[in-house]
Amino acid sequence: MRIQLFSLFAVLFFSACKNQNDQKLPFLGNREAVQRIVNGKRVIDTIYQTIPTFSFTNQDGVITTNKDFDRTIYVADFFFTSCVSICPIMHQHMLQVYNKFKGNKCVKFLSHSIDPQHDTPSVLKEYAQKLGVVGNQWQFVCGSEDAIYGIAKDYLVSAYDDESDPQGKVHQGWFVLIDRDKHIRGAYDGTKKEQVAKLMEDMDVLLAECKGKCH
């Protein structure tokens, strides 16, 4: 599959909180400066890009919304089950991350299928079972092409139909790390072991940042 490069526009290095080692992760995406008056003084707050509301159907045929990811950190990606290029290696790597954090109520995973015609809930269920995924900590969701391709942009991921591609679909292999406030805190090449290792390290940083604030 031909993967078109897509810029992660405006990578912003700001922190919300610190862990005991003073580690912090950047905020990615757009930001907006908003002025307000506090005790008679003008204060400028920075509003960071967040993932918008969404509603998709998961592998169990259950509606999954943004509310299901409240007060947790999660990793999102885009794929399709019949993909023969990057998806298999991506999800073998994601499985390693899943196994590390399996059972942690503060961590979730969200994989969006970009092939709604083929990837019905039953197909996604079989795919999840073959990976060894149980429960709803890692959800595989489908929706209309417009909805899936639209929200991909909010995750700073490129995904679209392309008739010149052998499989007719193009998507990037980013694993996108989202914090408990729906801010984008990292993007990692899911096909590269060293990037996946960095993702797991950064997930530990986020969990330390927000310790005690999950659920």
C-alpha positions in Angstrom: 0.0 0.0 0.0 1.3 3.5 -0.9 1.2 5.7 2.2 1.0 9.4 1.6 3.0 11.5 4.0 0.7 13.7 6.1 2.1 16.5 8.2 1.5 16.6 11.9 0.7 20.3 11.7 1.7 22.5 14.6 3.4 20.2 17.1 3.3 22.2 20.4 5.5 21.5 23.3 3.5 22.4 26.4 2.7 20.4 29.6 -0.3 20.0 31.7 1.2 18.3 34.7 4.4 16.7 35.8 5.3 13.3 37.3 7.8 12.8 40.0 10.7 12.8 37.4 9.6 16.0 35.8 8.8 14.2 32.6 6.2 15.7 30.4 4.7 15.1 27.0 3.9 17.6 24.3 0.5 18.6 23.1 0.0 18.0 19.4 -2.3 19.8 17.0 -3.9 23.2 17.0 -4.0 25.6 19.9 -6.0 28.8 20.6 -5.2 31.6 23.0 -8.3 32.8 24.9 -8.4 35.9 27.1 -10.3 36.1 30.4 -10.4 38.4 33.4 -9.4 37.0 36.8 -9.5 39.3 39.8 -9.4 42.3 37.5 -6.4 41.1 35.6 -6.3 39.9 32.0 -5.2 36.2 31.8 -4.5 34.3 28.6 -5.4 30.6 28.6 -4.3 28.2 25.9 -7.0 25.9 24.5 -5.5 22.7 23.0 -7.0 20.6 20.2 -9.2 17.8 21.5 -10.8 14.8 19.9 -14.5 15.6 19.1 -17.6 13.6 20.0 -18.1 10.4 18.1 -20.3 7.4 17.8 -19.4 4.1 16.2 -20.3 0.5 16.4 -17.8 -1.9 18.0 -17.0 -5.6 17.4 -19.9 -6.6 19.7 -22.4 -4.6 17.8 -22.6 -2.1 20.7 -22.5 1.7 20.1 -19.2 3.1 21.3 -18.9 6.9 21.9 -16.3 9.3 23.2 -18.0 9.0 26.6 -16.6 5.4 26.9 -13.1 6.9 26.9 -13.7 9.5 29.6 -11.2 9.7 32.4 -8.8 7.2 30.7 -5.9 7.5 28.4 -6.2 5.6 25.1 -4.3 4.7 21.9 -6.1 5.1 18.6 -5.3 3.9 15.1 -6.8 3.3 11.7 -6.8 0.0 9.8 -8.9 -2.5 7.8 -9.1 -6.2 8.3 -8.2 -7.2 4.7 -5.2 -5.0 4.6 -2.1 -6.9 3.5 0.5 -4.3 4.0 1.1 -2.4 7.2 -2.0 -3.4 9.3 -0.8 -6.9 10.3 2.5 -5.6 11.7 0.7 -2.6 13.3 -1.6 -4.8 15.2 1.0 -7.3 16.2 2.8 -4.3 17.8 -0.4 -3.0 19.3 -1.0 -6.4 20.8 2.3 -6.0 22.7 1.1 -2.7 24.1 -2.3 -4.2 24.9 -0.8 -7.1 26.8 1.4 -4.7 28.8 -1.6 -2.7 30.0 -4.2 -5.5 29.9 -6.6 -5.1 32.8 -5.5 -1.5 33.6 -8.8 0.4 33.9 -7.0 3.7 33.1 -5.9 2.5 29.6 -8.0 1.7 26.5 -7.4 1.1 22.8 -9.5 2.2 19.8 -9.0 0.9 16.3 -11.1 2.4 13.5 -11.9 0.4 10.4 -11.7 2.4 7.2 -13.6 -0.3 5.2 -17.2 -0.2 6.5 -18.5 -2.3 3.5 -16.5 -5.3 4.6 -15.6 -4.7 8.2 -19.0 -5.4 9.9 -19.2 -6.0 13.6 -19.0 -9.8 13.1 -15.9 -9.5 10.9 -14.3 -7.2 13.5 -15.2 -9.7 16.3 -13.5 -12.5 14.4 -10.5 -10.3 13.8 -10.3 -9.4 17.5 -10.6 -13.0 18.6 -7.8 -14.0 16.2 -5.6 -11.4 17.9 -6.5 -12.7 21.3 -8.4 -9.6 22.4 -11.1 -10.1 25.0 -13.5 -7.7 26.7 -13.9 -4.1 25.7 -10.5 -2.6 26.7 -9.5 -2.7 23.0 -12.4 -1.8 20.8 -12.6 -2.2 17.0 -15.2 0.1 15.5 -16.9 0.7 12.2 -18.9 3.6 10.9 -19.6 5.5 7.7 -16.7 6.4 5.5 -17.4 10.0 6.0 -17.4 9.7 9.7 -14.3 7.6 9.9 -12.3 9.6 7.4 -13.5 12.8 9.1 -12.4 11.8 12.6 -9.0 10.5 11.2 -8.2 14.1 10.5 -8.9 15.0 14.1 -6.4 12.4 15.1 -3.9 14.0 12.6 -4.0 10.8 10.5 -4.4 10.5 6.8 -7.0 8.0 5.6 -8.8 8.0 2.3 -9.9 6.0 -0.8 -7.4 5.8 -3.6 -8.2 4.0 -6.9 -4.5 3.9 -7.8 -3.7 1.8 -4.7 -3.9 -2.0 -5.1 -6.4 -2.3 -2.3 -8.1 1.0 -3.0 -7.5 2.5 0.4 -4.7 4.5 1.9 -4.0 5.2 5.6 -1.1 6.0 7.8 0.2 3.7 10.5 0.2 6.1 13.4 -0.6 5.0 16.9 -2.1 8.2 18.5 -1.8 8.7 22.2 -4.8 10.6 23.8 -4.9 11.8 27.4 -7.8 11.8 29.8 -8.9 15.2 28.6 -9.0 14.1 24.9 -5.8 16.0 24.0 -3.3 14.4 21.5 -0.1 13.8 23.4 1.9 11.7 21.0 2.0 10.0 17.5 4.1 6.9 16.9 4.8 4.8 13.8 3.1 1.5 14.6 5.2 -0.4 12.1 8.5 0.3 14.0 9.5 -1.5 17.2 11.4 1.4 18.6 8.4 3.8 18.1 6.1 1.3 19.8 8.6 1.0 22.7 8.5 4.8 23.0 4.7 4.8 23.0 4.7 2.4 26.0 7.2 4.6 27.9 5.0 7.7 27.2 1.9 5.9 28.3 3.6 5.3 31.6 4.4 9.1 31.8 0.7 10.0 31.2 -0.4 7.5 33.8 2.1 9.0 36.3 1.0 12.5 35.4 -2.7 11.8 36.1 -2.3 9.2 38.9 -5.5 9.1 41.0 -7.6 10.8 38.3 -8.8 7.8 36.4 -12.3 6.7 37.1 
